[in-house]
């Protein structure tokens, strides 16, 4: 089934430097939701060619234009969408041909007094926009076989107010033949069309600001290569299109730059148009910064061309392009380097990996901490977003970090150390190793260094097989916690006992002690989670309690019937913490195989207290039991 979507721009403000921001909306015709986004435009002024093509006068009847033996209609009707409606309604407009170029046809229903503007737009498109983007991204599609792009300038009906308006869009519906569409969708003009607003956006057009045309033209080209590209990547390419024709989306007090800098935890690949804080501005800033970083560090224009012209989408497209360019690096490592560059923006070391050469950028920190010790602190970060946590006043004091992330996600944690008072001066970047259980430790003492300031860069990323983007909704947040200067604790593997009457498990004999060999009888948190051998949660979890009679931590009866059909290897993860200590421990690996359950299993489901689960492979061959259990020592 055909789905349509397009980009809609709306100006909301003008700053003292002449840069204006635009609200961009992506609409899916088969969806009731409209998604909003802000885009920044910097005016580009092109000189009008004195020998430019004739501009038609709306008050007279000029002859039909002929270019390269092709005839073009002087007056024409076009179907256009009323973007204030949902579902979309379409109506016809009558427009006049105003300018003809080698690659352009400009039609409008505006006053003939704007003919010089149309001539300048035509000149800018023919001399800058088209040749630059054609060389950089490839040629546009050509459904009507005339080798031209129609730029349709009219008053776009958008229903917006408060200084907001739709400044332009590329409408993919026009790329389909009506005979191939459903009856209720047969409003295609069957031509390459860029719609540009000539009412509220008129002042920008008369000022020579045609970056919106370049932005939308990239969408048209990209659609020709890949008609279902992820929006974060498609928009990054369009923002980059503005940059390569001479604009700079991060110039001055650009809203893209300021919103991204103040919201570094915005996801690169998940977009949220309906967010009340307009974080979609930060989405656009992130996409532009990521594309610029790729161009600067991974092959220049070649890597961008490779991405846009590929049939793969999103992250996979970037990874395949990197491979094609000879870079043997995973996307997540490029992402890590990019997040560090966003914070440091320092090209003086590591071959310039951690900075930009063509823009300046600085990111806000999530929190700043000043104490020498920090109790267990919880936070969260969305997929493909980044938190920056700053720790200062640490000279001469130990810095021992303990990190634990949500088991269902993956995390990248990097320590960025800066030293301005003692040698060696400058910055040091140290990736922190995170285990498959999302647990990590870091100490400056163990690395033999000191620092005036330590910033933790914490990102979560999608595991293989999970959705890595969304064009409409925000990224799911992933929980993590950290402690500074924790005194590590030791947790025993404990004993696992199984019921002889039903699929129930019990944990006992779990001992917890700190580095001073003091045994815990109380904890702020004492939990267990059953994991698969690959570290994924089975959804079975609960709390452990301390039994003062026998002096060990234990659980109640745990229903493991959901494991009975899996026939996999499992492990128990223990997690204990208080205000100064924390730690994780694991049981031995074990497997559960269910043969059958007796009809009387519901009569007695309590676990036995005398069936141990030692640290070597054991098969319990007891005829009366319904469970076959094996255990082997953890590798």
C-alpha positions in Angstrom: 0.0 0.0 0.0 1.3 3.5 -0.9 2.3 5.8 1.9 3.2 9.4 1.4 5.3 11.7 3.5 6.8 15.1 3.1 8.8 17.8 4.8 7.1 21.0 5.8 8.9 24.1 6.9 7.7 27.0 9.0 9.5 30.1 10.0 9.2 31.0 13.7 11.8 33.7 14.4 14.4 36.0 13.0 17.6 36.8 14.9 19.9 39.8 14.6 22.2 38.0 12.2 19.4 37.3 9.7 19.2 33.6 10.5 15.6 32.3 10.7 14.3 29.0 12.0 11.7 26.9 10.4 9.3 24.4 11.8 9.3 21.2 9.8 6.5 18.7 9.8 6.5 15.2 8.4 3.1 13.8 7.7 2.1 10.3 6.9 -1.1 10.3 4.8 -2.2 7.0 6.4 -1.6 8.3 9.9 -3.6 10.8 12.0 -0.5 12.1 13.6 1.4 15.2 12.4 5.0 15.4 13.4 6.7 18.8 13.8 10.4 19.8 13.4 12.4 23.0 13.4 14.9 23.7 10.7 17.3 26.6 10.5 18.0 28.5 7.3 20.8 31.0 6.5 20.2 33.3 3.5 22.3 32.6 0.5 22.4 35.6 -1.9 23.0 34.8 -5.6 23.6 37.5 -8.2 21.0 37.6 -11.0 22.6 36.8 -14.3 22.0 39.7 -16.7 21.7 37.3 -19.6 19.3 35.1 -17.7 16.2 33.6 -19.4 13.2 35.7 -20.0 10.7 36.1 -17.2 7.1 35.8 -18.2 4.6 38.6 -17.5 1.4 37.4 -15.9 -0.6 40.3 -17.4 0.4 39.4 -21.0 0.2 36.2 -23.0 3.9 35.4 -23.8 4.6 32.6 -26.2 5.1 29.0 -25.0 8.8 28.6 -23.9 11.0 26.4 -26.0 14.2 25.0 -24.5 16.1 22.2 -26.3 13.2 21.6 -28.6 10.8 21.1 -25.7 7.6 23.0 -25.2 6.2 23.9 -21.8 2.8 25.1 -21.0 2.4 28.8 -20.1 -0.5 28.2 -17.8 -1.0 25.0 -15.9 -3.1 23.4 -13.2 -1.5 21.4 -10.3 -3.0 19.3 -7.5 -1.7 20.4 -4.1 -2.5 19.2 -0.6 -4.1 21.3 2.0 -1.7 20.5 4.8 -4.0 21.8 7.5 -6.3 18.9 6.9 -6.0 15.3 8.2 -6.6 13.2 6.3 -5.3 15.4 3.6 -7.6 17.2 1.2 -6.4 18.2 -2.2 -7.3 21.2 -4.4 -6.2 22.6 -7.8 -4.2 25.9 -8.3 -3.8 27.7 -11.6 -0.3 29.0 -12.1 1.8 30.7 -14.8 5.3 29.7 -16.0 7.7 32.4 -14.8 11.2 31.0 -15.6 12.7 28.2 -17.5 16.2 26.8 -17.0 18.1 23.8 -18.2 16.9 21.9 -15.2 14.0 24.0 -13.9 10.5 25.2 -14.6 9.3 27.8 -12.1 5.5 28.2 -11.9 3.6 30.6 -9.6 0.3 32.4 -9.1 2.0 35.4 -7.4 2.3 38.9 -8.6 4.4 39.6 -11.6 6.4 42.1 -9.5 8.2 39.1 -8.1 9.6 38.1 -11.5 13.1 39.2 -10.5 12.9 36.9 -7.5 12.0 34.0 -9.8 14.9 34.8 -12.0 17.3 34.8 -9.1 15.8 31.6 -7.8 16.3 30.0 -11.2 19.8 31.3 -11.4 20.7 30.0 -7.9 19.2 26.6 -8.7 20.9 26.3 -12.1 24.4 27.6 -11.0 24.6 26.4 -7.4 21.9 24.1 -6.1 21.5 21.7 -9.0 25.1 21.2 -10.0 26.3 20.8 -6.4 23.6 18.3 -5.3 23.7 16.5 -8.6 27.5 15.9 -8.2 27.2 15.2 -4.5 24.1 13.1 -4.2 23.3 12.1 -7.7 20.6 13.1 -10.3 17.0 13.5 -9.3 14.3 11.1 -10.6 12.5 12.0 -13.8 9.0 10.5 -13.9 7.8 12.9 -16.6 10.9 12.5 -18.9 11.6 16.2 -19.3 14.9 16.5 -17.3 13.5 19.3 -15.2 12.4 20.0 -11.7 9.2 22.1 -11.2 9.5 24.7 -8.5 5.9 25.6 -7.6 5.7 28.9 -5.6 2.3 29.6 -4.1 0.5 30.3 -0.8 0.6 27.0 1.0 -2.5 26.5 3.1 -1.3 25.2 6.5 -3.7 26.4 9.1 -0.8 27.5 11.4 -0.6 30.7 13.3 1.5 32.5 15.9 4.2 33.4 13.3 4.5 29.8 12.1 4.0 28.8 8.5 4.8 26.0 6.1 7.7 27.3 3.9 8.0 24.3 1.6 7.9 20.6 1.1 8.6 17.7 -1.3 5.5 15.6 -1.8 6.4 12.0 -2.8 2.9 11.3 -4.1 3.9 13.2 -7.3 6.4 10.4 -8.0 3.7 7.9 -8.7 1.5 7.4 -11.7 -2.2 7.9 -10.9 -3.1 4.7 -12.6 -0.9 2.9 -9.9 -2.6 4.6 -7.0 -5.8 3.9 -5.1 -8.8 5.9 -6.3 -8.7 8.1 -3.1 -5.0 8.9 -3.7 -5.1 9.9 -7.4 -3.8 13.5 -7.0 -0.4 13.0 -8.4 0.9 15.6 -10.9 3.3 12.8 -12.1 6.2 15.2 -12.1 9.2 16.2 -10.0 7.9 19.1 -7.9 9.2 21.2 -5.0 6.5 23.3 -3.3 7.7 26.6 -1.9 5.6 29.1 0.1 5.2 32.5 -1.4 3.1 34.2 1.2 4.6 34.2 4.7 7.9 33.0 3.3 8.1 35.7 0.6 10.5 37.9 2.5 13.1 35.1 2.6 12.7 34.4 -1.1 13.1 38.1 -2.0 16.2 38.2 0.2 17.7 35.4 -1.9 17.3 32.7 0.7 16.9 29.5 -1.3 18.3 27.0 1.2 14.8 25.5 1.6 14.9 24.7 -2.1 18.3 22.9 -1.6 16.9 21.1 1.5 13.8 19.8 -0.3 15.8 19.0 -3.5 17.9 16.6 -1.5 14.8 14.8 -0.3 13.7 14.4 -3.9 17.1 13.0 -4.9 17.2 10.7 -1.9 13.7 9.5 -2.7 14.9 8.5 -6.1 17.6 6.3 -4.5 15.7 5.0 -1.6 12.0 5.7 -1.1 11.8 4.4 2.5 14.9 5.9 4.2 14.9 6.5 7.9 14.0 10.1 8.6 17.1 10.8 10.8 19.4 9.9 7.9 17.4 11.6 5.2 17.1 14.8 7.2 20.8 14.7 8.0 21.5 14.6 4.3 19.2 17.5 3.6 20.8 19.6 6.4 24.1 18.8 4.8 22.8 19.9 1.4 22.3 23.4 2.9 25.9 23.3 4.1 27.5 22.3 0.8 25.7 25.1 -1.1 27.3 27.6 1.2 25.0 27.8 4.2 25.7 26.7 7.8 22.9 25.3 9.9 25.1 25.9 13.0 25.9 29.6 12.3 25.4 32.2 15.0 22.7 31.4 17.5 21.2 28.7 15.3 18.3 27.0 17.1 19.6 23.6 15.8 22.9 24.2 17.5 21.6 25.7 20.7 18.9 23.0 21.1 21.2 20.2 20.4 23.9 21.6 22.7 21.4 22.0 25.5 19.8 18.5 25.0 22.7 16.2 24.2 20.6 13.2 25.3 18.3 13.6 22.4 18.3 10.4 20.3 20.1 10.5 16.9 17.8 7.9 15.4 14.4 8.3 17.2 12.5 11.5 16.4 9.6 13.0 18.4 7.7 15.7 16.5 5.0 16.1 19.1 7.4 16.9 22.0 6.3 20.0 23.9 9.9 21.2 24.2 10.4 21.0 20.4 13.3 18.6 20.9 13.0 17.9 17.2 15.2 21.0 16.7 17.8 19.0 18.6 17.1 16.0 16.4 17.9 18.1 13.3 21.0 19.5 15.0 22.2 16.0 15.9 21.6 14.7 12.3 23.5 17.6 10.8 26.4 17.3 13.2 26.6 13.6 12.6 26.8 14.0 8.8 29.4 16.7 9.1 31.5 14.5 11.5 31.3 11.6 9.0 32.4 13.8 6.1 35.3 15.2 8.2 36.6 11.9 9.6 35.5 9.1 7.3 36.2 10.0 3.7 34.7 13.4 2.9 32.0 13.7 0.3 32.5 10.1 -0.8 31.1 8.7 2.4 28.0 10.9 2.2 27.4 9.9 -1.4 27.8 6.3 -0.5 25.2 6.6 2.2 22.6 8.4 0.2 22.8 6.3 -2.9 22.5 3.0 -1.0 19.3 0.9 -0.8 19.9 0.0 2.8 18.4 2.2 5.5 19.6 4.0 8.6 22.4 2.5 10.7 22.9 -0.4 8.2 23.4 2.1 5.4 26.1 3.9 7.3 27.8 0.6 8.2 27.8 -0.6 4.6 29.1 2.7 3.4 31.9 2.6 5.9 32.8 -0.8 4.7 32.7 0.3 1.1 35.1 3.2 1.9 37.5 0.8 3.6 36.7 1.7 7.3 36.6 -1.5 9.4 34.6 0.1 12.3 31.2 -0.5 13.7 28.5 2.2 13.8 28.5 2.2 17.6 32.2 3.1 17.7 31.7 5.9 15.2 28.8 7.0 17.4 31.1 6.9 20.5 33.8 9.0 18.8 31.2 11.5 17.6 29.7 11.9 21.1 33.2 12.6 22.5 33.9 15.1 19.7 30.6 16.9 20.5 31.8 17.5 24.1 35.5 18.1 23.6 35.6 19.5 20.1 39.4 19.3 20.3 41.3 18.2 17.1 44.8 18.7 18.8 45.2 15.0 19.6 44.1 11.5 18.6 44.5 12.6 14.9 41.6 15.0 15.3 39.1 12.3 16.1 37.5 14.2 19.0 36.7 17.4 17.3 35.3 19.3 14.3 37.4 21.2 11.7 34.5 23.3 10.2 32.3 24.2 13.2 32.6 24.8 16.9 30.4 22.9 19.3 30.0 22.4 23.1 27.5 20.3 25.0 25.8 20.8 28.2 26.4 18.4 31.1 23.5 16.4 32.6 24.7 17.0 36.2 27.8 18.2 38.0 29.1 16.5 41.1 31.6 17.9 43.6 31.8 15.5 46.5 34.5 12.9 46.9 32.0 10.1 47.4 28.6 9.7 45.8 26.0 7.1 46.8 24.1 5.0 44.4 22.6 7.5 41.8 20.0 6.5 39.2 19.6 8.1 35.8 18.4 7.1 32.3 19.4 7.8 28.7 17.4 7.1 25.5 18.7 4.8 22.8 21.4 6.5 20.7 21.4 9.5 23.1 24.2 10.6 25.4 24.4 11.9 29.0 27.5 13.9 30.1 28.2 13.8 33.9 30.9 16.1 35.3 32.9 15.4 38.4 35.2 18.1 39.7 37.4 19.0 42.7 39.0 15.7 42.6 42.8 16.6 42.6 44.5 14.3 45.1 41.4 12.4 45.8 40.6 8.9 44.6 38.0 8.4 41.9 36.5 4.9 41.7 33.5 4.5 39.6 31.0 1.7 39.6 28.5 1.5 36.8 25.5 -0.7 36.2 23.1 -0.5 33.2 19.7 -2.0 32.6 20.1 -5.6 31.5 17.9 -5.3 28.4 20.0 -2.6 26.8 23.7 -2.0 25.9 25.8 0.8 27.1 29.0 2.7 26.1 30.7 4.6 28.9 33.7 6.8 28.3 35.8 8.8 30.8 37.0 12.1 29.5 39.7 13.5 31.8 41.0 17.0 31.7 44.1 18.3 33.6 45.0 21.9 33.7 47.1 22.0 36.9 49.4 19.1 36.9 51.2 17.3 34.1 50.5 15.8 31.8 48.2 18.7 30.7 45.4 18.3 28.3 42.7 15.7 27.8 42.7 11.9 28.0 39.9 9.7 26.6 39.5 6.3 28.2 36.7 3.9 27.2 35.4 2.0 30.1 34.9 -1.7 29.6 31.3 -2.8 30.1 30.6 -6.5 30.7 27.8 -8.4 29.1 25.9 -7.9 32.3 26.3 -4.1 31.7 28.6 -3.7 34.7 31.8 -1.6 34.7 34.4 -0.2 37.0 36.9 2.7 36.5 39.6 4.2 38.6 42.0 7.0 37.8 44.5 5.5 40.3 44.6 2.2 38.5 45.4 4.1 35.3 48.1 6.1 37.0 46.7 9.5 36.1 45.2 12.5 37.8 42.6 15.0 36.6 41.0 18.3 37.5 37.8 17.3 35.9 36.3 13.9 34.9 33.4 13.8 32.5 31.5 10.5 31.9 30.0 10.1 28.5 27.2 7.6 28.8 25.2 6.3 25.8 22.8 3.4 25.3 22.5 1.7 22.0 20.1 -0.9 20.6 21.0 -4.5 20.8 21.2 -6.4 17.5 17.7 -7.5 16.4 15.9 -4.6 18.2 14.4 -1.6 16.4 17.0 1.0 16.1 14.9 4.0 15.0 11.5 5.5 14.9 10.2 8.4 12.7 7.4 9.4 15.0 8.1 8.5 18.7 10.8 9.2 21.2 13.4 6.6 22.0 12.8 4.3 25.0 14.9 5.4 28.0 17.4 2.9 29.4 18.1 3.0 33.1 21.5 3.0 34.7 23.0 3.8 38.1 26.5 4.7 39.2 28.5 5.2 42.4 31.7 7.1 43.1 34.2 5.6 45.5 32.2 2.5 46.2 33.7 -0.1 48.5 33.1 -3.2 46.6 31.3 -6.2 48.1 31.6 -9.9 47.7 28.6 -12.0 47.0 28.6 -15.8 47.1 27.0 -18.0 44.4 24.4 -19.3 46.9 22.4 -22.5 46.6 19.5 -23.3 44.3 16.8 -25.8 45.3 14.0 -27.1 43.1 10.6 -28.4 44.0 9.8 -32.0 43.6 6.1 -31.3 42.9 6.2 -28.3 40.5 8.3 -25.8 38.5 9.5 -23.8 41.5 13.0 -22.6 42.4 14.4 -21.3 45.7 17.6 -19.3 46.4 19.4 -19.7 49.7 22.8 -19.4 51.3 23.7 -16.2 49.6 26.3 -14.4 51.7 27.3 -10.7 51.3 30.4 -9.1 52.8 32.4 -5.9 52.3 36.1 -5.4 51.9 36.4 -5.3 55.7 34.8 -8.8 55.9 31.7 -7.4 57.6 28.7 -9.5 56.6 25.5 -7.7 55.5 22.3 -8.2 57.3 20.6 -5.1 55.8 20.7 -3.5 52.4 18.9 -0.7 50.6 18.4 -3.1 47.7 18.8 -6.9 47.5 17.4 -8.3 44.3 17.7 -11.3 42.0 17.0 -11.6 38.2 17.1 -14.8 36.2 19.1 -14.3 33.0 19.7 -16.4 29.9 23.3 -17.5 29.2 23.5 -14.6 26.8 22.6 -12.1 29.6 19.0 -11.3 28.6 16.4 -11.1 31.3 13.7 -13.7 31.4 11.4 -11.3 33.2 11.6 -13.4 36.4 12.9 -11.2 39.2 12.3 -10.4 42.8 13.8 -9.5 46.2 16.0 -11.3 48.6 15.5 -11.2 52.3 17.9 -11.9 55.2 17.2 -14.9 57.4 18.6 -14.0 60.8 18.2 -17.6 62.1 20.6 -19.1 59.6 22.4 -15.9 58.7 22.0 -15.9 54.9 20.0 -14.1 52.2 17.2 -16.1 50.5 14.2 -15.8 48.3 10.7 -17.2 48.5 9.3 -19.7 46.0 10.1 -18.6 42.4 7.7 -19.8 39.7 9.9 -20.9 36.8 7.2 -22.5 34.7 7.9 -20.0 31.9 11.4 -21.5 31.6 10.2 -25.0 31.3 9.8 -24.9 27.5 13.0 -23.0 26.7 15.4 -25.8 27.6 18.2 -23.2 27.8 21.0 -22.3 30.2 20.3 -19.8 32.8 22.0 -17.9 35.6 20.9 -15.9 38.7 22.1 -12.3 39.0 22.2 -10.9 42.5 22.5 -7.1 43.1 23.0 -5.5 46.5 23.6 -1.9 47.4 23.4 0.6 50.2 24.6 4.3 50.5 28.3 3.4 50.2 28.6 -0.1 48.9 27.3 -1.9 45.9 28.0 -5.0 43.8 26.7 -7.7 41.6 27.1 -11.5 41.9 26.0 -14.5 39.9 25.0 -18.0 40.5 26.4 -21.0 38.7 24.9 -21.7 35.2 22.1 -24.1 35.2 19.5 -25.6 32.8 16.0 -26.7 33.4 14.2 -29.4 31.3 10.6 -30.2 32.0 9.5 -33.7 31.1 6.0 -33.7 32.6 4.1 -32.4 35.7 2.0 -34.7 37.8 -1.7 -33.8 38.4 -0.9 -33.4 42.1 1.8 -30.8 41.5 -0.5 -28.0 42.7 -1.0 -29.7 46.0 2.6 -29.2 47.2 4.6 -26.6 45.4 7.0 -25.7 48.1 10.7 -26.1 47.4 12.7 -28.7 49.2 15.3 -27.5 51.6 17.8 -30.3 51.1 18.5 -30.5 47.4 21.8 -28.6 46.8 22.9 -27.1 43.5 26.7 -27.3 43.6 29.2 -25.9 41.2 29.7 -28.9 38.9 27.5 -30.6 36.4 24.8 -32.7 38.1 21.9 -34.6 36.8 19.2 -35.4 39.3 17.9 -38.9 38.3 15.1 -39.3 40.8 12.1 -41.0 39.4 9.6 -39.1 41.5 10.9 -35.7 40.2 9.4 -34.0 37.2 12.4 -31.8 36.5 15.8 -32.7 35.0 18.3 -30.3 36.2 22.0 -29.9 35.1 24.5 -27.4 36.3 28.0 -26.5 35.2 30.6 -24.0 36.5 30.5 -20.6 34.9 33.2 -20.1 32.3 
